[in-house]
Amino acid sequence: MVTDTAKSVITCDLEGRIETYNKAAEQIFGYEAEEVIGKKRVSLFSPGLVVLAHVNDWLKEAREKGEYKGETVFVRKDGRLFTADVRITPTFRKVNGVKQQIGYCGVTIPRYDVPVQAAMPKIGLSTRIFSWLVITRSPFLTATIIPI
């Protein structure tokens, strides 16, 4: 059962591999920590087109400004979508006295008062076309029909 005050905290490395995952994340997303830590990437929790269209910009803002805050849509283990506020911050460690970014920390708070359709980030036409080309492998299919 997800409480109204549940706040997931998930950290990942620079490749998106999950490193820490709190109990609230288990409640909110439906995965046990053992299923995801070191085995899955944080993109697992977002619709694919949202990842393609927005996540790089969100991470860039987090790097450059110290954080990204926004409202978006996430995916539970059972496939259900839900709206949430998200805060992404870069994580750092000193290596030989030099501060280096090692990943990100994402804090997610479900928003039951906002419908999924209202919170779904806009997906541009170019992202939709790119995803269609990748999914259908269209460039490879056309090469077999029309050889170069």
C-alpha positions in Angstrom: 0.0 0.0 0.0 1.4 3.4 -1.0 0.8 6.1 1.6 0.2 9.7 0.8 3.5 10.6 2.3 5.6 7.9 0.4 8.8 9.4 -1.0 11.0 7.1 -3.1 14.7 7.8 -3.1 16.7 6.0 -5.8 20.4 6.6 -6.7 22.1 5.5 -9.8 25.5 5.7 -11.4 26.2 7.7 -14.5 24.9 4.9 -16.8 21.6 4.8 -14.9 22.3 1.5 -13.0 20.4 1.5 -9.8 22.6 1.6 -6.7 20.2 2.3 -3.8 16.4 1.9 -3.6 14.5 2.7 -0.4 11.4 1.0 1.0 9.1 3.7 -0.3 10.4 3.0 -3.8 9.4 -0.6 -3.3 5.9 0.5 -2.4 5.6 3.0 -5.2 7.1 1.1 -8.1 6.3 -2.4 -7.1 9.8 -3.9 -7.4 11.7 -5.3 -4.5 15.2 -3.8 -3.9 16.8 -7.2 -4.7 15.2 -7.1 -8.2 16.7 -3.8 -9.2 19.8 -2.9 -7.3 22.8 -3.5 -9.7 20.5 -5.3 -12.2 18.2 -2.6 -13.7 18.4 1.0 -14.9 16.3 3.8 -13.7 14.8 4.1 -17.2 12.7 1.1 -16.2 10.4 3.4 -14.3 9.6 5.8 -17.2 7.6 5.3 -20.4 10.1 4.8 -23.3 9.1 7.9 -25.2 9.5 10.1 -22.1 13.1 8.7 -21.7 13.9 9.4 -25.3 12.4 12.9 -25.4 13.1 14.3 -22.0 15.5 12.5 -19.6 18.7 13.8 -21.2 17.5 17.4 -20.8 16.4 16.7 -17.2 19.9 15.3 -16.3 21.6 18.2 -18.1 19.6 20.7 -16.0 20.4 18.7 -12.8 24.1 18.8 -13.7 24.2 22.5 -14.6 21.8 24.0 -12.0 22.2 21.5 -9.2 18.7 20.0 -9.5 15.8 19.3 -11.8 12.3 19.5 -10.5 9.2 18.6 -12.4 6.0 16.6 -12.8 6.0 13.5 -15.0 4.6 10.1 -15.4 6.1 6.9 -14.2 5.4 3.1 -14.7 4.8 0.6 -12.0 6.0 -3.0 -12.2 2.4 -4.1 -13.2 2.5 -1.6 -16.1 0.1 1.0 -14.5 1.1 4.6 -15.1 1.0 7.2 -12.3 1.8 10.9 -12.0 4.5 12.1 -9.6 6.7 15.0 -8.7 10.4 14.2 -9.3 13.5 15.9 -8.1 16.8 14.8 -9.6 20.2 15.9 -8.2 23.7 14.9 -9.2 25.7 12.9 -6.7 29.4 13.4 -6.1 32.5 11.8 -4.5 36.0 13.1 -3.9 38.5 11.2 -5.8 42.1 12.1 -5.0 40.8 15.4 -3.5 38.8 16.2 -6.7 35.0 16.4 -6.6 33.7 14.1 -9.4 30.1 13.4 -10.3 29.3 9.7 -9.9 25.6 9.6 -10.6 22.2 10.9 -9.7 19.7 10.8 -6.9 16.0 10.8 -7.8 13.2 11.6 -5.3 9.7 10.7 -6.4 6.5 11.7 -4.7 3.2 10.3 -6.3 0.6 12.8 -7.2 -2.9 11.2 -6.9 -4.6 14.6 -7.6 -3.2 14.9 -11.1 -4.4 12.7 -14.0 -1.8 10.8 -16.0 -2.9 12.5 -19.2 -2.4 16.0 -17.7 1.2 15.2 -16.5 2.4 13.2 -19.5 5.3 15.3 -21.0 4.8 16.3 -24.6 6.5 14.0 -27.1 7.7 15.7 -30.3 7.1 14.4 -33.8 10.9 13.8 -34.4 11.0 11.6 -31.2 8.0 9.6 -32.4 9.5 9.1 -35.9 12.9 8.1 -34.4 11.2 5.6 -32.1 9.2 4.2 -35.0 12.3 3.8 -37.1 14.2 2.0 -34.3 11.3 -0.3 -33.4 10.6 -1.3 -37.0 14.2 -1.3 -38.0 13.0 0.5 -41.1 16.4 1.6 -42.5 17.5 -2.1 -42.6 14.2 -3.2 -44.1 14.3 -0.7 -46.9 17.9 -1.6 -47.7 16.7 -5.2 -48.5 14.0 -3.9 -50.8 15.9 -1.1 -52.5 19.6 -2.1 -52.5 22.1 0.8 -52.7 
